[in-house]
Each structure stands twice: as C-alpha cells, then as structure tokens.
Amino acid sequence: MVSTRSRKEGTEDDSPAAKRARIERVEYNPPHSVFTDMQVLRAMWFPNIKGDTHQEQLESFYKTQAHLYDSYRCRMLHGRKPLVKAMPANKGDVWVDLGGGTGSNLEFFGANINDFKKVVVVDLTPSLVQVAKERVKAKKWANVDVVLGDATDQKLEGLPEAGTVDLLTISYALTMIP
C-alpha cells in the first residue's frame, strides 16, 4: 500500500523536471542458503508464541528469525519489489514506512536513500527494529530514523509532524497491526 500527498492541487506532477527528480532504485537480493531457509521455516512451522500483549507475541515469533528475515522473505513476499519500484519517490520527499520491520524496503534505494529529506521506519517488534537500526548504522544513513512503536499511535514519538509526509508505505504489515 502506498499513499502520497499530491504536490499541485490534487494532481501528480509528471513534468519532465519532476521525472528527473525521481529517486532511482537498485537491485536488492540478500544472500541466502538452504540452512538459513530451514531456520526460518522451523520458526514459522513450530512457533512458540508467548506474551500478553500484541508486541510480546510478535516479538516471540520474530526474535529467533529476525537476523534471517530479509534473506527468506525477499523471495517469499513477491509484492515488495514491485511496490518499491512503483513508489512515486522524489528527491527531497519525507517517507514513513509503517510496519517497516528490518528496513529492507530501504535497500531498494541503496545510497540513493540519501536523496530523501527524511525516512522513518516504524515497527512494533524490538528484534526487527534492532536489525533496522544496525542496517542504518552500517550504511551510515543519517537521514533515516527507526522508531519502535505502534503504527496506529498518531502521537508516536519520532514521527514527522502532521502534514509533512510525502510518502507512506505499509508492506506486509496490515494484518499485524492491532
């Protein structure tokens, strides 16, 4: 799901200047092996879901596979790549990725992620957020913030000010959001 606010009174700006300002995408195919796939499948087939809160239950499911999430899900979730490639992302945009997990959507922009004014990845699961934070630090993406919290909380600390977001995405998280 992609939501954008229009730039000119309800119309998308498709002028040549705007098209030149679009942010380029790159290929993203994380490494994987049969062994890592089996670890993820084991966690999925034999989940040990515990906890009283939604966050605790999600964490109990993802914590053993968070470090392998991208390598398996990149091949399993076939809609992610077309979603990111179709996003109307322009230089200087503010992007919020709700339910952004490990921040893997950002990888499709590579170093071009720096063309965004600001990127905020929001997720409720601590282990996935940790992977996202490690990714941001390793890539030295100074314009990216990772926020641990509930995507339904409009007052969540770390979100951009209301009315300043150009692009909002939710990929593979709608069914996980309470």
N, C-alpha and C positions, 0 to 999 in steps of 0.2 A: 504494500500500500504506500503510495506516495501522495503527499499533499503539498501544494505550493501556493503561495500567495502571488497574485499577478502583479506585474510591475507597472502596467499602464491601464488603469480603469477597467479591469476585468478581462484584458487580453494578454496573452503571452507575447513577449517581444521576440519576434523571429527575424528581426532585421539582420543584415549582414554583420553589423557591428556586434550585435548580441551573440550571434552564432560564433564569431571569432572569440568571444569571451567565455565560451563554454569550457568547462574543465575536462581535460582528456582523461580517459580511463586506461588502465593497464591490465594485463592478464594476471590472474591470481589463482594458482593451483598449488596448495600446500602439499608438502611431501606426506606420503602415507605408506603403510606396509600392511601385509596380512596380519601381522602380530598386533599392530595398533588398532586395526579394524576389529579384531577379535576382542580386544579390551573394551572397546566402545559397545560392541554388540552384547557382551556379557553384562555390562552395566544397564543396558536397555532391556535385555531379556529377564534379568534377575534383579530388578531394582529393590533397594532396601529403603523405601520411602519412610521417613520419620519426621516428626515435628508437629507442633500445634498450629503454627502459622503457615501461611502460603509460602513465605520466604524460606522458612526452615524446611519445608517439604521440597521446594525446588532445589535448595542447596544440597539436601541429602541425595537427590537424584544426580545432580551435575558435578559434585565435588570430586568424584573418582574419575571423571572423564573430561573435566574442564580443559586440561592441557592437550587433549586429543580432539576436542570438539571440532575445530576447523578442518582437520585432515579428513575426517569422516563425513561431516555434514556438507562440505563443499561438493562432494559427489552425490550425496543423497538428496539435498534440497535444491532441486533444479531451477527453481524460480529466482534464486538470489542473484545470479549473474545477469539475467535479463532485466530484473528490477533496477539494479545499479546502473547498467548500461543505458537504460531508458530515462533515468533521473534527469530532469532539466537543471542540472547543476551549473551555475555560472560563477565566474571569479568574483570573490567578494561576498558570496552568499553565507548565511548562517544556517547550518544544518543540524537538526536534532534527530538522532537515531534512537527511537524508543524501543526497549527490549533488544538493545544492540549487543548484548552478550559480550563476546570476546573482542568486539570491534572489528570483526573480519570484513564487514562491508567497506571499511576504510581502505583495506588493502587493494581494492579495485582502482583506487586513485594513485597509489604509490606515493612518490614525492609530490605529486600534484595536489595532495591533500592540503598542502600549504597555500594553495590558491583560494581556499575558503577563508572567510574572515574568522569564522569560529565553527567548531564542530563539537557537539556534546553527545556522548554516548551514555544512555541511561539504561540500567538493568537492576533487577531486584536480587540477583543471585551473586553473593560475595565471591565465589570461586571464579565465575565468568568475568566479573568486574576486575578481579586481580589479573587475569590473563590480559584483559584490555589495557589495564594500567601498565603492565610490563611491556606490551606491544608499543604503546605510545612513548614510553621512556626509551626503549631500544631504538625506535625510529626517529626520536627527537622531534616529535610533532608538537611544537609549542602552542599551536592554536587549537589543540584537542583537549577537552576535559572529559573525564569519565566519572559518572555520578552513580553511586549506589543508592537506589531508592525506587519507590513505586511510581510507575509511569502515569498512574491516574491522579497523582498528587500535583495539582496545578501550582502549588506553592513550594514545591521541592527545591531545596537549596541547590544552586548550581545551574538551574535552567536559565536561559536567556530571558530578558524582560519581554513581557507580553507584547506582541505586535512586531517583534524584531526578527522572527524566524522566517526564512525564505523557503526552507525545505524541511519536511517532516517525513520520516520513514518509519515503518513498522514491518519487519520481515520475520516471519515465522515466530511471532510472539503473541499475536492476538489471543490465541487460546490459552496462553499462560498468564495473561494479565487479569487480575481479580476484578 
